[in-house]
């Protein structure tokens, strides 16, 4: 996931990842030019997408905080997985 106009995770960088992982990589772009969807530039729909992904991957085995704050990071979301 990235913001469409993110200068740090540019489209060129994403292209390299897409080439490396092919069909095994699913990418999603959100409007904006910030960088960190899950930390400093927190984006609730991105957080929800990650949470839904891991819930489907490990049904019944993911902890959930119904009120994620700006300080949540991807690592916090993953700490109680499987």
TAFEN-V696142 format. One record per residue. N is the residue number from 1. RES is the residue in one small letter. OMEGA is omega in whole degrees, 0 to 359 (* if undefined). Layout:
n | res | omega
N | RES | OMEGA
N | RES | OMEGA
This chain:
n | res | omega
1 | x | 178
2 | x | 170
3 | x | 187
4 | x | 182
5 | x | 178
6 | x | 181
7 | x | 180
8 | x | 176
9 | x | 186
10 | x | 177
11 | x | 177
12 | x | 178
13 | x | 180
14 | x | 178
15 | x | 177
16 | x | 178
17 | x | 179
18 | x | 178
19 | x | 183
20 | x | 186
21 | x | 177
22 | x | 183
23 | x | 181
24 | x | 181
25 | x | 174
26 | x | 180
27 | x | 179
28 | x | 176
29 | x | 175
30 | x | 178
31 | x | 176
32 | x | 181
33 | x | 176
34 | x | 183
35 | x | 193
36 | x | 183
37 | x | 187
38 | x | 178
39 | x | 187
40 | x | 180
41 | x | 188
42 | x | 183
43 | x | 186
44 | x | 178
45 | x | 177
46 | x | 178
47 | x | 180
48 | x | 179
49 | x | 177
50 | x | 180
51 | x | 179
52 | x | 179
53 | x | 183
54 | x | 173
55 | x | 179
56 | x | 180
57 | x | 184
58 | x | 184
59 | x | 177
60 | x | 185
61 | x | 178
62 | x | 176
63 | x | 184
64 | x | 173
65 | x | 185
66 | x | 180
67 | x | 181
68 | x | 179
69 | x | 181
70 | x | 184
71 | x | 177
72 | x | 175
73 | x | 178
74 | x | 180
75 | x | 178
76 | x | 180
77 | x | 185
78 | x | 189
79 | x | 183
80 | x | 183
81 | x | 173
82 | x | *
